Amino acid sequence: MTCFVTAIERRVEAAQRDGYSFALRSLIRGLILAATLLPVQALACHPTATWYSYHAPRRTASGERFNPHVLTAAATWPTPLGTVLRVTAGDRSVTVRINDRMPRNTRCRKLDLTPAAFERLADLRRGVVAVKIEVVR
């Protein structure tokens, strides 16, 4: 936490030196970056999953075409492509393979599931569901 405070102090000093408009944007970006580097325990949130789809045929991060009818998911950076996960929401579970990436700035949202995978956990109209994630392989 000390490093986080020191980084904020440096950004505030730069903001006072350089003028506030540009430096304030830089300060905000720095705060967002520093918050993403905090340990996961400091965020104190429960993992959630959403569903996603594309309107046109598009390639995923792994190079394969996106298919909304296959049980796959997009995950944040530390999870390697090809990892198989068991995602559980209440008494329902689904096994998915990671084949895409999602933005890094998502705090508690850990997975974006295809519509087929999300429907096995909850109704699509729900949009977001609290999940438990286990690595299968």
C-alpha positions as CSV (number, residue, x, y, z in Angstrom):
1,M,0.0,0.0,0.0
2,T,3.0,2.3,0.6
3,C,4.0,2.1,-3.0
4,F,0.5,3.0,-4.1
5,V,0.5,6.1,-1.9
6,T,4.0,7.1,-3.1
7,A,2.8,6.8,-6.7
8,I,-0.2,9.0,-6.0
9,E,2.1,11.6,-4.4
10,R,4.4,11.6,-7.4
11,R,1.4,12.1,-9.8
12,V,0.0,15.0,-7.7
13,E,3.4,16.7,-7.7
14,A,3.6,16.3,-11.5
15,A,0.0,17.7,-11.8
16,Q,1.0,20.8,-9.8
17,R,4.2,21.3,-12.0
18,D,2.8,20.7,-15.4
19,G,-0.7,22.2,-15.2
20,Y,-3.8,20.4,-14.3
21,S,-5.7,19.5,-17.5
22,F,-3.2,17.0,-18.9
23,A,-1.7,16.0,-15.5
24,L,-5.2,15.3,-14.0
25,R,-5.9,12.9,-16.8
26,S,-2.5,11.3,-16.2
27,L,-3.3,11.1,-12.5
28,I,-6.6,9.4,-13.1
29,R,-5.0,6.9,-15.5
30,G,-2.3,6.2,-12.9
31,L,-4.9,5.6,-10.2
32,I,-6.7,3.1,-12.4
33,L,-3.5,1.3,-13.2
34,A,-2.4,1.2,-9.6
35,A,-5.8,-0.2,-8.6
36,T,-5.5,-3.0,-11.1
37,L,-2.1,-3.9,-9.6
38,L,-3.5,-4.3,-6.1
39,P,-3.7,-7.9,-4.8
40,V,-7.1,-9.6,-5.5
41,Q,-7.8,-9.8,-1.8
42,A,-7.8,-6.0,-1.6
43,L,-10.6,-5.8,-4.1
44,A,-13.0,-7.9,-1.9
45,C,-15.4,-9.0,-4.5
46,H,-17.1,-12.2,-5.7
47,P,-16.3,-13.3,-9.2
48,T,-19.0,-12.8,-11.8
49,A,-19.6,-13.9,-15.3
50,T,-21.5,-12.3,-18.2
51,W,-22.3,-13.4,-21.7
52,Y,-21.0,-11.9,-25.0
53,S,-21.6,-12.2,-28.7
54,Y,-20.5,-10.6,-31.9
55,H,-22.8,-9.5,-34.8
56,A,-20.4,-10.5,-37.6
57,P,-18.1,-13.5,-37.9
58,R,-15.0,-12.6,-35.9
59,R,-11.8,-14.4,-34.9
60,T,-11.1,-14.9,-31.2
61,A,-7.7,-14.3,-29.5
62,S,-6.9,-18.0,-30.2
63,G,-7.5,-17.5,-33.9
64,E,-10.6,-19.6,-34.2
65,R,-13.9,-18.2,-35.4
66,F,-16.3,-17.1,-32.6
67,N,-19.3,-19.5,-32.4
68,P,-22.1,-18.6,-29.9
69,H,-23.3,-22.2,-29.8
70,V,-20.0,-23.7,-28.5
71,L,-19.2,-23.8,-24.7
72,T,-16.3,-21.3,-24.7
73,A,-15.4,-18.2,-22.8
74,A,-13.2,-15.1,-22.7
75,A,-11.0,-14.6,-19.7
76,T,-8.6,-11.9,-18.3
77,W,-4.9,-12.1,-18.9
78,P,-3.4,-14.6,-16.4
79,T,-5.6,-17.4,-17.7
80,P,-3.8,-19.1,-20.6
81,L,-5.7,-19.8,-23.8
82,G,-6.9,-23.4,-24.0
83,T,-7.5,-23.7,-20.2
84,V,-10.6,-25.7,-19.3
85,L,-12.7,-24.3,-16.5
86,R,-15.7,-25.5,-14.5
87,V,-18.0,-22.6,-13.8
88,T,-20.6,-23.0,-11.1
89,A,-23.6,-20.7,-10.3
90,G,-25.7,-22.1,-7.5
91,D,-26.6,-25.7,-8.4
92,R,-25.9,-25.4,-12.1
93,S,-22.5,-25.8,-13.7
94,V,-20.8,-25.8,-17.1
95,T,-17.4,-26.7,-18.4
96,V,-15.9,-24.2,-20.8
97,R,-12.6,-23.7,-22.7
98,I,-10.9,-20.3,-22.8
99,N,-10.4,-19.2,-26.4
100,D,-10.6,-15.4,-26.1
101,R,-9.4,-12.4,-24.1
102,M,-11.4,-9.7,-22.3
103,P,-10.4,-6.3,-21.2
104,R,-8.0,-6.1,-18.2
105,N,-10.0,-3.3,-16.4
106,T,-12.8,-5.6,-15.3
107,R,-12.7,-5.8,-11.5
108,C,-15.0,-8.6,-10.4
109,R,-16.1,-9.9,-13.8
110,K,-13.8,-12.8,-14.5
111,L,-15.4,-14.5,-17.5
112,D,-17.4,-13.6,-20.6
113,L,-19.3,-16.7,-21.6
114,T,-20.8,-17.5,-25.0
115,P,-24.6,-17.5,-24.9
116,A,-24.7,-21.3,-25.0
117,A,-22.6,-21.6,-21.9
118,F,-24.4,-18.8,-20.0
119,E,-27.8,-20.3,-20.7
120,R,-26.6,-23.4,-18.8
121,L,-26.0,-21.3,-15.7
122,A,-28.9,-18.7,-15.9
123,D,-31.3,-17.0,-18.2
124,L,-29.7,-14.6,-20.8
125,R,-31.9,-11.8,-19.7
126,R,-30.2,-11.9,-16.3
127,G,-26.9,-10.7,-17.9
128,V,-24.6,-11.2,-14.9
129,V,-24.3,-14.1,-12.5
130,A,-22.1,-14.8,-9.5
131,V,-19.9,-17.8,-10.1
132,K,-17.3,-20.1,-8.6
133,I,-14.5,-21.0,-11.0
134,E,-12.3,-24.1,-10.9
135,V,-9.5,-25.1,-13.2
136,V,-10.1,-28.6,-14.8
137,R,-7.0,-28.7,-16.9
